[in-house]
């Protein structure tokens, strides 16, 4: 994607309200280019029942974002370009854009994520640090989320090796959280790589952390959970890794420690045991083929897929806050796949539906 106008349009579309990664992917498949999508976007939202104008990111706003990232020395990676991380690009759908500050060559597919509890035990911190060192010495770049506890220990261990480390941020790549990791963030930016799906300067919000976790697992061949309570965000990362076809490992712990309940639970439900780097490396020696991700076929809309008000309203009535699969909606309506996908996309643009990863849909 060498055309600057298309790159700018790509970023504008990615930052437009109501689009999201799922909507972005479907719009691009349906209309071919981001420039073409921007032309039809207002009409798509309007005919699906949006009452006010759709807030589309302007060219000036997108250009300011690019300039802010470049001033900081970061690089904008777009999912349609060759230098976009291969493993992340294999997700369905991939994040449309990614900012990277530092050594982007570390985003190659020789990465393992280490995640775990913020209130980690001393033993957990020691294990995570040594695991990162051992994986790094074996050529595996360690990915984590720069959080307190296990994440920080994993980054620190990995920085002592040539394989380095990647920190995935929920806010912008320059939104340092927690504040006490400012020096660690600076070292990773200088010697490793800091990445984010968010705009430079954007402060992290609660909704950004599941997206951050999806990128952590998406960049990795395997995810190792060292310590995690039952409601830990690390378990979300592990679940996403399983959905993405990545290997999931858990470190066993004492049943008397609440920080081991999440990891022991993962082991009961099929995660591989990790008692050291050799367990992970043994699995990664097995050929790991992702293949090309399946993409649904879309027609041109000439048969009516582009505008079916009755189907839109029927789908809107079928939706609820509980996510439902697109396949189930197709069965319920009996409509062709392309018609259902087009109508759901328009409902999303109108703020009436939310397209979720894994082919799920809910009311917005």
LUMTORNU-989923 format. One record per residue (C-alpha): x, y, z; residue number from 1; residue in three letters. Coordinates in Angstrom, 3 decimals. Example, Ala and Ser with C-alpha at 12.3 -4.5 7.8 and 13.67 -1.06 7.14 Angstrom:
2
SITE       east      north         up     k     r
SITE     12.300     -4.500      7.800     1   ALA
SITE     13.670     -1.060      7.140     2   SER
END
This chain:
364
SITE       east      north         up     k     r
SITE      0.000      0.000      0.000     1   UNK
SITE      2.374      2.695     -1.265     2   UNK
SITE     -0.273      5.263     -2.141     3   UNK
SITE     -0.218      8.011      0.501     4   UNK
SITE     -3.863      8.912     -0.095     5   UNK
SITE     -4.945      5.322      0.549     6   UNK
SITE     -2.759      5.109      3.687     7   UNK
SITE     -4.356      8.267      5.037     8   UNK
SITE     -7.833      6.955      4.194     9   UNK
SITE     -6.967      3.650      5.917    10   UNK
SITE     -6.117      5.495      9.135    11   UNK
SITE     -9.205      7.719      8.849    12   UNK
SITE    -11.455      4.682      8.481    13   UNK
SITE     -9.771      2.877     11.381    14   UNK
SITE    -10.385      5.890     13.644    15   UNK
SITE    -14.008      6.498     12.609    16   UNK
SITE    -16.645      5.892     15.271    17   UNK
SITE    -18.647      2.688     15.037    18   UNK
SITE    -16.277      0.945     12.635    19   UNK
SITE    -13.949     -1.215     14.765    20   UNK
SITE    -11.724     -4.026     13.515    21   UNK
SITE    -14.606     -6.279     12.436    22   UNK
SITE    -16.451     -3.533     10.582    23   UNK
SITE    -13.226     -2.299      9.007    24   UNK
SITE    -12.455     -5.760      7.653    25   UNK
SITE    -15.938     -6.252      6.207    26   UNK
SITE    -16.113     -2.770      4.675    27   UNK
SITE    -12.757     -3.252      2.983    28   UNK
SITE    -13.756     -6.618      1.574    29   UNK
SITE    -17.001     -5.168      0.272    30   UNK
SITE    -15.653     -1.969     -1.289    31   UNK
SITE    -12.023     -2.779     -2.032    32   UNK
SITE    -10.200      0.318     -0.760    33   UNK
SITE    -10.409      2.608      2.233    34   UNK
SITE    -10.940      5.572     -0.107    35   UNK
SITE    -13.994      3.866     -1.598    36   UNK
SITE    -15.361      3.044      1.848    37   UNK
SITE    -15.124      6.653      3.029    38   UNK
SITE    -17.224      7.762      0.071    39   UNK
SITE    -20.150      5.455      0.883    40   UNK
SITE    -19.886      5.427      4.685    41   UNK
SITE    -22.292      8.296      5.458    42   UNK
SITE    -24.996      6.771      3.257    43   UNK
SITE    -24.544      3.325      4.807    44   UNK
SITE    -25.083      4.759      8.292    45   UNK
SITE    -27.983      6.977      7.240    46   UNK
SITE    -30.041      4.297      5.537    47   UNK
SITE    -29.587      1.976      8.527    48   UNK
SITE    -31.383      4.531     10.691    49   UNK
SITE    -28.640      6.689     12.199    50   UNK
SITE    -30.288      9.903     13.366    51   UNK
SITE    -27.255     12.203     13.373    52   UNK
SITE    -24.226     12.494     11.104    53   UNK
SITE    -21.520      9.856     11.369    54   UNK
SITE    -18.325     11.324     12.840    55   UNK
SITE    -15.711     10.389     10.266    56   UNK
SITE    -12.109     11.209     11.122    57   UNK
SITE    -10.935     14.000      8.860    58   UNK
SITE     -7.799     13.972      6.737    59   UNK
SITE     -6.327     16.729      8.923    60   UNK
SITE     -6.954     14.708     12.100    61   UNK
SITE     -5.348     11.616     10.601    62   UNK
SITE     -2.387     13.624      9.335    63   UNK
SITE     -1.866     15.141     12.785    64   UNK
SITE     -1.814     11.646     14.278    65   UNK
SITE      0.799     10.531     11.753    66   UNK
SITE      2.953     13.576     12.452    67   UNK
SITE      2.705     13.071     16.230    68   UNK
SITE      3.811      9.454     15.892    69   UNK
SITE      6.671     10.303     13.576    70   UNK
SITE      7.894     13.099     15.876    71   UNK
SITE      8.206     10.491     18.620    72   UNK
SITE     10.148      8.205     16.289    73   UNK
SITE      7.346      5.636     15.951    74   UNK
SITE      6.287      3.812     12.815    75   UNK
SITE      2.705      3.334     11.622    76   UNK
SITE      2.035     -0.253     10.490    77   UNK
SITE     -1.117     -0.973      8.479    78   UNK
SITE     -2.592     -4.459      8.273    79   UNK
SITE     -2.623     -4.329      4.472    80   UNK
SITE      1.132     -3.797      4.214    81   UNK
SITE      3.979     -6.362      4.000    82   UNK
SITE      5.764     -5.172      7.158    83   UNK
SITE      2.693     -5.702      9.367    84   UNK
SITE      3.466     -8.471     11.922    85   UNK
SITE      2.638    -11.785     10.252    86   UNK
SITE      1.081    -13.509     13.277    87   UNK
SITE     -1.086    -10.477     14.058    88   UNK
SITE     -2.128    -10.190     10.431    89   UNK
SITE     -3.384    -13.780     10.552    90   UNK
SITE     -6.101    -12.876     13.078    91   UNK
SITE     -9.699    -12.703     11.918    92   UNK
SITE     -9.894     -9.781     11.841    93   UNK
SITE     -6.491     -8.174     12.437    94   UNK
SITE     -6.265     -4.735     14.033    95   UNK
SITE     -6.280     -2.273     11.105    96   UNK
SITE     -3.411     -0.147     12.436    97   UNK
SITE     -0.529     -0.515     14.879    98   UNK
SITE      1.974      2.051     16.121    99   UNK
SITE      5.442      0.663     16.866   100   UNK
SITE      8.237      2.481     18.711   101   UNK
SITE     11.624      0.809     18.631   102   UNK
SITE     12.939     -2.344     16.969   103   UNK
SITE     10.086     -3.448     14.717   104   UNK
SITE     12.085     -6.499     13.646   105   UNK
SITE     11.193     -7.977     17.052   106   UNK
SITE      7.596     -8.356     15.825   107   UNK
SITE      8.624    -11.364     13.737   108   UNK
SITE      6.981    -14.748     14.481   109   UNK
SITE      9.452    -15.924     17.146   110   UNK
SITE      7.594    -14.488     20.100   111   UNK
SITE      6.184    -15.877     23.352   112   UNK
SITE      3.910    -13.944     25.699   113   UNK
SITE      4.374    -14.071     29.469   114   UNK
SITE      1.525    -12.599     31.510   115   UNK
SITE      0.217    -12.851     35.039   116   UNK
SITE     -0.846    -11.246     38.281   117   UNK
SITE     -0.130     -7.635     39.146   118   UNK
SITE      0.094     -8.511     42.848   119   UNK
SITE      2.515    -11.314     42.092   120   UNK
SITE      4.343    -13.342     44.708   121   UNK
SITE      8.116    -13.149     45.049   122   UNK
SITE      8.344    -16.701     43.695   123   UNK
SITE      6.150    -15.777     40.723   124   UNK
SITE      8.287    -12.745     39.911   125   UNK
SITE     11.468    -14.819     40.089   126   UNK
SITE      9.970    -17.526     37.864   127   UNK
SITE      8.727    -15.023     35.245   128   UNK
SITE     12.082    -13.254     35.104   129   UNK
SITE     14.044    -16.488     34.699   130   UNK
SITE     11.553    -17.873     32.156   131   UNK
SITE     11.977    -14.713     30.047   132   UNK
SITE     15.761    -15.005     30.230   133   UNK
SITE     15.730    -18.661     29.197   134   UNK
SITE     13.293    -18.064     26.336   135   UNK
SITE     15.343    -15.077     25.191   136   UNK
SITE     18.552    -17.108     25.186   137   UNK
SITE     16.727    -19.586     22.941   138   UNK
SITE     15.901    -16.785     20.491   139   UNK
SITE     12.318    -16.098     21.568   140   UNK
SITE     11.255    -12.461     21.942   141   UNK
SITE      9.071    -12.021     25.037   142   UNK
SITE      5.784    -10.120     24.715   143   UNK
SITE      3.872     -8.689     27.660   144   UNK
SITE      1.737     -5.746     28.741   145   UNK
SITE      4.078     -3.613     30.933   146   UNK
SITE      1.742     -4.052     33.912   147   UNK
SITE      2.933     -4.362     37.488   148   UNK
SITE      4.031     -7.750     38.727   149   UNK
SITE      4.586    -10.616     36.292   150   UNK
SITE      4.582     -8.420     33.160   151   UNK
SITE      7.303     -6.146     34.479   152   UNK
SITE      9.459     -9.059     35.633   153   UNK
SITE      9.147    -10.739     32.222   154   UNK
SITE     10.210     -7.564     30.401   155   UNK
SITE     13.165     -7.086     32.753   156   UNK
SITE     14.394    -10.631     32.226   157   UNK
SITE     14.014    -10.464     28.458   158   UNK
SITE     15.950     -7.197     28.223   159   UNK
SITE     19.075     -9.032     29.359   160   UNK
SITE     19.023    -11.118     26.158   161   UNK
SITE     19.560    -10.340     22.487   162   UNK
SITE     16.045    -11.540     21.607   163   UNK
SITE     14.577     -8.541     23.453   164   UNK
SITE     11.008     -7.787     24.451   165   UNK
SITE      7.814     -6.173     23.142   166   UNK
SITE      5.491     -4.151     25.395   167   UNK
SITE      1.879     -3.822     24.249   168   UNK
SITE      0.103     -0.725     25.571   169   UNK
SITE     -3.629     -0.201     26.081   170   UNK
SITE     -3.353      3.552     25.554   171   UNK
SITE     -0.987      5.189     23.109   172   UNK
SITE      2.581      3.913     22.882   173   UNK
SITE      3.550      6.961     24.964   174   UNK
SITE      0.870      6.478     27.658   175   UNK
SITE      3.052      5.033     30.414   176   UNK
SITE      1.091      2.961     32.897   177   UNK
SITE      1.813      2.291     35.659   178   UNK
SITE      3.867      5.477     36.210   179   UNK
SITE      6.575      3.609     38.118   180   UNK
SITE      7.420      1.763     34.892   181   UNK
SITE      8.561      4.946     33.143   182   UNK
SITE     12.218      3.868     33.167   183   UNK
SITE     11.292      0.361     31.994   184   UNK
SITE      9.158      1.828     29.197   185   UNK
SITE     12.075      4.019     28.086   186   UNK
SITE     14.463      1.055     28.076   187   UNK
SITE     12.058     -1.087     26.039   188   UNK
SITE     11.552      1.759     23.540   189   UNK
SITE     15.335      2.032     23.164   190   UNK
SITE     16.283     -1.664     23.172   191   UNK
SITE     13.016     -3.490     22.404   192   UNK
SITE      9.705     -2.369     20.925   193   UNK
SITE      6.580     -0.665     22.306   194   UNK
SITE      3.381     -1.133     20.308   195   UNK
SITE     -0.200      0.102     20.514   196   UNK
SITE     -3.400      0.063     18.500   197   UNK
SITE     -4.371      3.447     19.995   198   UNK
SITE     -3.489      6.977     18.899   199   UNK
SITE     -0.272      8.564     20.213   200   UNK
SITE     -1.080     10.420     23.402   201   UNK
SITE     -4.334      8.552     24.040   202   UNK
SITE     -4.956      7.667     27.684   203   UNK
SITE     -5.972      4.073     28.344   204   UNK
SITE     -9.589      3.346     29.248   205   UNK
SITE    -11.102      0.130     30.593   206   UNK
SITE    -12.379     -0.885     27.145   207   UNK
SITE     -8.852     -0.711     25.718   208   UNK
SITE     -7.381     -3.497     27.856   209   UNK
SITE     -9.184     -6.452     26.198   210   UNK
SITE     -7.968     -5.081     22.828   211   UNK
SITE     -4.463     -4.847     24.295   212   UNK
SITE     -4.715     -8.466     25.488   213   UNK
SITE     -5.816     -9.597     22.010   214   UNK
SITE     -2.685     -8.030     20.527   215   UNK
SITE     -0.441     -9.651     23.162   216   UNK
SITE     -1.733    -13.104     22.259   217   UNK
SITE     -1.990    -12.251     18.560   218   UNK
SITE      1.708    -11.382     18.346   219   UNK
SITE      2.726    -14.640     20.022   220   UNK
SITE      3.182    -18.274     19.124   221   UNK
SITE      2.379    -19.196     22.726   222   UNK
SITE      1.093    -17.559     25.907   223   UNK
SITE      2.392    -18.493     29.362   224   UNK
SITE      0.326    -17.490     32.414   225   UNK
SITE      2.495    -17.470     35.530   226   UNK
SITE      0.022    -16.398     38.251   227   UNK
SITE     -3.611    -15.349     37.904   228   UNK
SITE     -6.612    -15.037     40.165   229   UNK
SITE     -9.982    -16.206     38.887   230   UNK
SITE    -10.989    -12.784     37.541   231   UNK
SITE     -7.581    -11.872     36.155   232   UNK
SITE     -7.152    -10.160     32.800   233   UNK
SITE     -4.430    -12.717     32.112   234   UNK
SITE     -7.139    -15.359     31.771   235   UNK
SITE     -8.714    -13.216     29.041   236   UNK
SITE     -5.374    -13.245     27.232   237   UNK
SITE     -5.214    -17.023     27.609   238   UNK
SITE     -8.758    -17.444     26.282   239   UNK
SITE     -8.002    -15.219     23.289   240   UNK
SITE     -4.825    -17.197     22.604   241   UNK
SITE     -6.837    -20.415     22.518   242   UNK
SITE     -9.357    -18.868     20.117   243   UNK
SITE     -6.481    -17.720     17.906   244   UNK
SITE     -5.003    -21.213     17.752   245   UNK
SITE     -1.957    -20.377     19.858   246   UNK
SITE     -0.454    -22.649     22.530   247   UNK
SITE     -1.508    -21.840     26.099   248   UNK
SITE      0.702    -22.728     29.073   249   UNK
SITE      0.091    -22.289     32.782   250   UNK
SITE      2.446    -22.491     35.739   251   UNK
SITE      1.000    -24.681     38.514   252   UNK
SITE      0.744    -23.236     42.004   253   UNK
SITE     -0.353    -23.992     45.539   254   UNK
SITE     -4.125    -24.444     45.968   255   UNK
SITE     -3.796    -22.314     49.087   256   UNK
SITE     -2.695    -19.265     47.039   257   UNK
SITE     -5.546    -17.372     45.301   258   UNK
SITE     -3.043    -16.308     42.635   259   UNK
SITE     -2.803    -19.950     41.573   260   UNK
SITE     -6.541    -20.534     41.157   261   UNK
SITE     -6.578    -19.104     37.631   262   UNK
SITE     -3.524    -21.000     36.429   263   UNK
SITE     -4.604    -24.273     38.040   264   UNK
SITE     -7.989    -23.777     36.414   265   UNK
SITE     -6.304    -23.384     33.017   266   UNK
SITE     -4.457    -26.655     33.577   267   UNK
SITE     -7.728    -28.428     34.405   268   UNK
SITE     -9.269    -27.189     31.165   269   UNK
SITE     -6.452    -28.272     28.874   270   UNK
SITE     -3.584    -25.777     29.089   271   UNK
SITE     -0.106    -27.276     28.909   272   UNK
SITE      1.978    -27.268     32.058   273   UNK
SITE      4.957    -24.918     32.230   274   UNK
SITE      7.632    -25.682     34.814   275   UNK
SITE     10.366    -23.990     32.794   276   UNK
SITE     11.335    -22.739     29.355   277   UNK
SITE     11.994    -26.263     28.099   278   UNK
SITE      8.270    -27.055     28.262   279   UNK
SITE      7.486    -24.136     25.946   280   UNK
SITE     10.420    -24.720     23.617   281   UNK
SITE      9.521    -28.394     23.263   282   UNK
SITE      6.087    -27.449     21.931   283   UNK
SITE      7.396    -24.732     19.628   284   UNK
SITE      9.671    -27.214     17.837   285   UNK
SITE      6.535    -28.790     16.372   286   UNK
SITE      5.753    -27.223     12.929   287   UNK
SITE      3.307    -24.401     13.491   288   UNK
SITE      1.315    -23.462     10.376   289   UNK
SITE     -1.269    -20.724     10.541   290   UNK
SITE     -2.193    -20.786      6.869   291   UNK
SITE     -4.313    -18.165      5.240   292   UNK
SITE     -7.272    -17.081      7.303   293   UNK
SITE    -10.681    -17.778      5.859   294   UNK
SITE    -12.426    -14.721      4.512   295   UNK
SITE    -16.149    -14.623      3.725   296   UNK
SITE    -17.083    -14.016      0.125   297   UNK
SITE    -18.968    -10.855     -0.693   298   UNK
SITE    -20.873     -9.992     -3.816   299   UNK
SITE    -21.005     -6.529     -5.314   300   UNK
SITE    -24.389     -5.704     -3.805   301   UNK
SITE    -26.090     -5.746     -7.196   302   UNK
SITE    -28.518     -8.419     -6.026   303   UNK
SITE    -29.816     -6.242     -3.238   304   UNK
SITE    -27.282     -7.094     -0.525   305   UNK
SITE    -26.385     -3.438     -0.247   306   UNK
SITE    -29.809     -2.226      0.970   307   UNK
SITE    -32.478     -4.405      2.578   308   UNK
SITE    -34.395     -2.359      5.197   309   UNK
SITE    -36.690     -5.243      6.164   310   UNK
SITE    -33.734     -7.538      6.848   311   UNK
SITE    -31.950     -4.825      8.851   312   UNK
SITE    -34.950     -4.376     11.142   313   UNK
SITE    -35.439     -8.112     11.498   314   UNK
SITE    -31.809     -8.495     12.545   315   UNK
SITE    -32.053     -5.538     14.923   316   UNK
SITE    -35.029     -7.217     16.615   317   UNK
SITE    -33.110    -10.478     16.971   318   UNK
SITE    -30.131     -8.847     18.707   319   UNK
SITE    -29.723     -8.496     22.460   320   UNK
SITE    -26.879     -7.611     24.852   321   UNK
SITE    -25.938    -11.324     24.830   322   UNK
SITE    -23.635    -11.957     21.856   323   UNK
SITE    -24.964    -14.275     19.171   324   UNK
SITE    -23.111    -15.759     16.210   325   UNK
SITE    -23.618    -14.467     12.690   326   UNK
SITE    -24.316    -18.050     11.610   327   UNK
SITE    -27.222    -18.212     14.035   328   UNK
SITE    -28.606    -14.943     12.674   329   UNK
SITE    -28.342    -16.314      9.139   330   UNK
SITE    -30.298    -19.393     10.175   331   UNK
SITE    -32.912    -17.293     11.951   332   UNK
SITE    -33.509    -14.989      8.985   333   UNK
SITE    -32.943    -17.438      6.164   334   UNK
SITE    -31.265    -14.621      4.228   335   UNK
SITE    -28.119    -15.059      2.097   336   UNK
SITE    -24.804    -14.649      3.883   337   UNK
SITE    -23.819    -11.503      1.978   338   UNK
SITE    -27.154     -9.822      2.778   339   UNK
SITE    -26.901    -10.567      6.508   340   UNK
SITE    -23.285     -9.403      6.754   341   UNK
SITE    -24.073     -6.184      4.872   342   UNK
SITE    -27.082     -5.435      7.066   343   UNK
SITE    -25.151     -6.091     10.289   344   UNK
SITE    -22.373     -3.818      9.120   345   UNK
SITE    -24.852     -1.014      8.470   346   UNK
SITE    -26.505     -1.532     11.871   347   UNK
SITE    -23.036     -1.227     13.434   348   UNK
SITE    -22.381      2.044     11.620   349   UNK
SITE    -25.754      3.306     12.848   350   UNK
SITE    -24.764      2.552     16.438   351   UNK
SITE    -27.416     -0.168     16.735   352   UNK
SITE    -25.177     -3.266     16.769   353   UNK
SITE    -21.685     -4.198     17.886   354   UNK
SITE    -19.600     -6.530     15.732   355   UNK
SITE    -17.381     -8.629     17.962   356   UNK
SITE    -14.355    -10.845     17.214   357   UNK
SITE    -15.092    -14.489     16.534   358   UNK
SITE    -18.133    -13.760     14.365   359   UNK
SITE    -20.319    -12.637     17.277   360   UNK
SITE    -22.811     -9.759     17.307   361   UNK
SITE    -24.654     -7.937     20.110   362   UNK
SITE    -26.699     -4.795     20.532   363   UNK
SITE    -24.503     -1.729     20.831   364   UNK
END
